C-alpha cells in the first residue's frame, strides 16, 4: 500500500521514437499531462495520396481533461507541423520559444479551426507551472533553426531534462550558444531522467559549426559565373541569413521561391531573427529582369519532396523557373534517413540539364543540426541522470545512443530504448516499461484521415503495384447467356493492352462456364461478385504472376 502512494511519472512517446519525424511525447503524473512537441512526418513513396503523417492521440483524447499544455522545443515541422490537426481535438494552450511561436501563430491563423487557439511565447530560464505536478523552464540549445531549446521539467520524482534537437556549436551564426551551465547545474543537483536527441548517435566526433557552411556558401556564390539556386529547409533561418550576407558581399539580389519558405522568412524578419538589407530581396518577376550573375534564388526541396520548388524545377515542371546554362545549384541539407533516393534523383535531373550541383558529399555546403557522439557524451557526462531514454531517431540511432550511455557508466538506474507507444513508469526508486498503447501513424489525406488498418491505403498500394482489372457481368435471364451478355474485362496499369486480348478472352470463357454451371449466382449479386473476384484473381495470378486489384461489377436487370 505504501508503494501505491509514492508519486509516479509516466513517459509516453506518441511519435519520434523508432522513426524520424512526428515527434510527440506525453508526460503524465497524477491528474496532469503535458505534451512535448507535436510534429508531422512526410509520406514515403509507398503512401500514394497521403499529404502528411501525424501522431495517434487516442491516449490524450481519452484523458483530455488532464492535458494542461503542449510545450514546443523549436519550430521545425517535425515538431510543430501537427498542431493544426491536433489542437482542435485537445483545445489546450501551446507554449513555444519566440521564433517557433511566430511560425505556429502564422500556421494556426491560416486554418479556421485553430484561429482561436492560444499560443504563448516563452522566455528561457523562467518557470512555468502546469497543473500541480509539473514546473517547466526552457534552456537554450544550438540547432539548425534559431531559438531552439530544451526543457527542464520539475516533477515529484525529481527533474526530467528533455534536450530537444541539439548540437554543441561554439560559434553559432546567431551568437547564442547552448546553455551547458544549466545542464551542469542540474547534473550536480541530481536528474531523475534524461531524454536526449539521438539522430546522429552513430556519427563519431563532433558536428561542425554553422560558420563553416557560411564560408563555403560565400566561396560558392562568389565563384559562380551565372545564377545561383540554394535549396534548404524552409525554416533554416540561419542558412537564409548566410545566403543573404554572401549575396550582399558579391553584389547579388535574393529571391525566395516556395510558399513555405516565403512564410518562414516573413515571420523571421518580423520577429528580428533575420536581417535583410534594404533592396536585397526581389520578387521573382524582378529577378528575371536582372543579369543571371546578379541573382540568388532560395528554394525549398532539399529533401526531394515531390511538390517542392526545386524538384519541380528539376523535372521541368515549375511554371516560373527553369534551369539555364551556367546555373549553380547548392543543396544545403543532408538527406534525412529515407530521403536519399529522391534527393539523388533531383541531383541527377539537375545535372542532366547542365547545372553545376554542389551538395554535402562534394562540398561543405551543409552541416547537420544534431549532436555527434562526442557531444552526446558531453551532455551525458554533465547531466549524469539516474535513468536515460534516447529519443528522436530510428531504432539503430536509439541503440547507438544507449550504448554511449552504457560505455560512460551513467544512468545506473536503467537505460530504456523505447518506441512509440511504450509506457515507462518512473518512481523515486524504480523504473519499468509497464504497457504498450496504440500509437501508430495517422495519415492525412486531404480532409480525411486513415490509420494503419485503412482499406483505402491498402487498395492504393495494390493499384500502384499491379494496377486494376474490372470484370463486368451483365444481367442474366435465367441460366442462358447471349453474346450481348458476355462478361467484359478491362484493365488499367496492369499489363500492355496487346498482351491482354488472349488472357482476358480465356478469363471470360472460364467465367461463362462458372456462371452457366451455377444459375443461383444470377439471383445473388453479392455471391456472384465474390466468385468472380476469386476466379479472376486466381486465374490472373497463375497466368501472369501478378496480383492486380479485381473489381467485379454485376449489372442487375
PyMOL commands that set and color helices and strands:
alter all, ss='L'
color gray80, all
select helices_A, chain A and resi 2-5+58-61+64-66+77-80+83-90+98-109+112-114+180-189+210-223+237-249+259-270+284-288+292-294+309-314+340-352+373-383+395-408+455-466+483-485+497-517+519-522+525-544
alter helices_A, ss='H'
color red, helices_A
select strands_A, chain A and resi 9-15+24-29+32-36+40-41+52-55+67-71+93-96+119-121+128-130+134-140+149-155+158-162+191-197+228-231+253-257+295-299+328-331+356-358+387-391+414-415+422-426+431-436+441-445+448-450+468-473+488-492+549-554
alter strands_A, ss='S'
color yellow, strands_A
deselect
rebuild
show_as cartoon
